[in-house]
Amino acid sequence: GGTGAADLTTDVFQWTLGDAGTAGSPAADTITDFNANASSAGGDILDLHDLLVGETSTNLLSFLHFSTSGGNTVISISTTGGYSGGYSAGQTDQTITLTGVDLVTGHTDAQIIADLLAKGKLVVDGAPLENYFDKEADITIFWGSVADFTGELAKRI
């Protein structure tokens, strides 16, 4: 697993289409210091716009499922929208674990997605970019899968 900066800097964790595994045999990444605050308050961002195929801000239930395991949030992803008939583990081709973060308790997938979008924490096609950044924010962007994240891959912009 990897980490971003453990500070008030907004870290952008970005995945691309080639990062996913295959349906039923997902790639698994872990973020060990995900900041759950709104991005405007230094919270981190999950950029899935290049990983997901055919998503919009209104059909994300076909792509994302949230669960907890050991106090961590596990985001199960079907990059092609394979959850359109409901969540099915066999359609999962990517997982992202947020260590020590519980986004799930007391919330549905739809509520979690709406909250992440409203707080500028989830980048997908069709979501307005103005939700994501305070013009004065200090942003760190990470490329590649989280498992590859090391200090030298971080770029300050």
C-alpha positions as CSV (number, residue, x, y, z in Angstrom):
1,G,0.0,0.0,0.0
2,G,1.0,3.6,-0.3
3,T,0.6,6.9,1.4
4,G,0.2,10.4,0.4
5,A,1.5,13.3,2.5
6,A,0.2,13.1,6.1
7,D,-0.6,16.8,6.3
8,L,-3.3,19.2,5.3
9,T,-2.3,19.0,1.6
10,T,-5.0,17.5,-0.6
11,D,-3.7,14.3,-2.2
12,V,-5.2,13.2,-5.4
13,F,-5.1,9.4,-5.9
14,Q,-5.5,8.6,-9.5
15,W,-6.2,5.4,-11.4
16,T,-6.1,4.7,-15.1
17,L,-7.9,2.0,-17.1
18,G,-4.8,-0.2,-17.2
19,D,-4.6,-0.3,-13.4
20,A,-7.6,-2.6,-13.0
21,G,-7.4,-6.4,-12.8
22,T,-10.1,-8.6,-14.3
23,A,-13.6,-9.3,-13.2
24,G,-13.5,-11.7,-10.3
25,S,-9.7,-11.2,-9.9
26,P,-9.5,-7.6,-9.0
27,A,-6.4,-5.4,-8.5
28,A,-6.2,-4.4,-4.9
29,D,-4.8,-1.1,-3.7
30,T,-4.7,0.4,-0.2
31,I,-4.5,4.1,0.9
32,T,-3.1,4.2,4.4
33,D,-3.7,7.8,5.3
34,F,-6.8,8.9,3.4
35,N,-8.1,12.2,4.7
36,A,-11.9,12.1,4.7
37,N,-12.4,15.8,5.1
38,A,-13.9,17.8,2.1
39,S,-11.2,18.5,-0.5
40,S,-11.6,22.2,0.2
41,A,-10.5,21.5,3.8
42,G,-7.4,19.5,2.9
43,G,-9.2,16.2,2.3
44,D,-7.9,13.7,-0.2
45,I,-9.5,12.9,-3.6
46,L,-10.1,9.7,-5.5
47,D,-9.8,10.3,-9.2
48,L,-11.5,7.4,-11.0
49,H,-12.5,9.2,-14.2
50,D,-9.9,7.4,-16.4
51,L,-10.5,4.0,-14.7
52,L,-14.3,3.8,-15.2
53,V,-15.8,3.4,-18.7
54,G,-19.1,5.0,-19.4
55,E,-19.7,6.5,-16.0
56,T,-21.4,9.8,-15.2
57,S,-22.1,11.3,-11.9
58,T,-25.7,9.9,-12.1
59,N,-24.9,6.1,-12.8
60,L,-22.2,5.4,-10.3
61,L,-24.1,2.7,-8.5
62,S,-23.4,0.5,-11.5
63,F,-19.6,1.0,-10.9
64,L,-19.1,1.4,-7.1
65,H,-19.9,-0.6,-4.0
66,F,-18.8,0.3,-0.4
67,S,-18.3,-2.1,2.5
68,T,-16.3,-2.2,5.7
69,S,-13.7,-4.7,6.8
70,G,-11.9,-4.4,10.1
71,G,-12.7,-0.7,10.5
72,N,-11.6,0.1,6.9
73,T,-13.7,1.1,3.9
74,V,-13.4,-1.2,0.9
75,I,-14.5,0.3,-2.4
76,S,-15.3,-2.4,-4.9
77,I,-15.3,-1.3,-8.5
78,S,-16.6,-2.6,-11.7
79,T,-14.8,-0.5,-14.3
80,T,-17.4,-1.3,-16.9
81,G,-20.6,-0.8,-14.8
82,G,-21.1,-4.5,-14.1
83,Y,-23.2,-3.7,-11.0
84,S,-26.1,-2.3,-13.0
85,G,-28.3,-5.2,-11.7
86,G,-26.9,-4.7,-8.2
87,Y,-23.5,-5.4,-6.6
88,S,-21.9,-8.7,-7.6
89,A,-18.4,-9.6,-6.4
90,G,-17.8,-11.5,-9.6
91,Q,-17.9,-8.2,-11.5
92,T,-15.3,-6.5,-9.4
93,D,-12.0,-5.7,-11.2
94,Q,-10.5,-3.2,-8.7
95,T,-10.7,-2.6,-5.0
96,I,-9.5,0.3,-3.0
97,T,-9.1,0.0,0.8
98,L,-9.1,3.2,2.9
99,T,-7.3,2.1,6.1
100,G,-8.9,3.4,9.3
101,V,-11.7,5.2,7.5
102,D,-15.4,4.2,7.8
103,L,-17.5,5.8,5.2
104,V,-20.1,3.0,5.3
105,T,-21.7,2.7,8.8
106,G,-25.3,4.1,8.6
107,H,-25.1,5.0,4.9
108,T,-26.1,3.4,1.6
109,D,-23.9,3.3,-1.5
110,A,-26.0,6.1,-3.0
111,Q,-25.5,8.3,0.1
112,I,-21.8,7.7,0.2
113,I,-21.4,8.5,-3.5
114,A,-23.5,11.7,-3.2
115,D,-21.4,12.7,-0.1
116,L,-18.1,12.1,-1.9
117,L,-19.2,14.1,-5.0
118,A,-20.6,17.0,-2.8
119,K,-17.3,17.2,-0.9
120,G,-15.2,17.1,-4.0
121,K,-13.6,13.8,-3.1
122,L,-14.5,11.7,-6.1
123,V,-13.5,12.6,-9.7
124,V,-15.6,11.0,-12.4
125,D,-16.7,11.9,-15.9
126,G,-19.6,14.3,-15.8
127,A,-19.0,15.7,-12.3
128,P,-18.3,19.5,-12.1
129,L,-14.6,20.2,-11.4
130,E,-15.4,23.3,-9.3
131,N,-16.3,20.9,-6.5
132,Y,-12.8,19.7,-6.2
133,F,-10.4,22.5,-5.6
134,D,-10.0,25.6,-3.6
135,K,-8.1,27.9,-5.8
136,E,-5.6,28.5,-3.0
137,A,-5.3,24.8,-2.1
138,D,-1.9,23.0,-2.0
139,I,-2.5,19.9,-4.1
140,T,-0.3,16.7,-4.5
141,I,-1.2,14.4,-7.4
142,F,-0.2,10.8,-7.5
143,W,-0.1,8.8,-10.8
144,G,-0.5,5.1,-11.1
145,S,-1.9,2.5,-8.8
146,V,-1.7,3.2,-5.0
147,A,0.6,0.2,-4.6
148,D,3.2,2.2,-6.7
149,F,3.0,5.4,-4.7
150,T,6.4,6.5,-3.3
151,G,7.7,9.9,-2.6
152,E,9.4,10.2,-6.0
153,L,6.1,9.8,-7.8
154,A,4.5,12.7,-6.1
155,K,4.4,16.0,-8.0
156,R,3.5,19.3,-6.4
157,I,1.5,21.6,-8.6
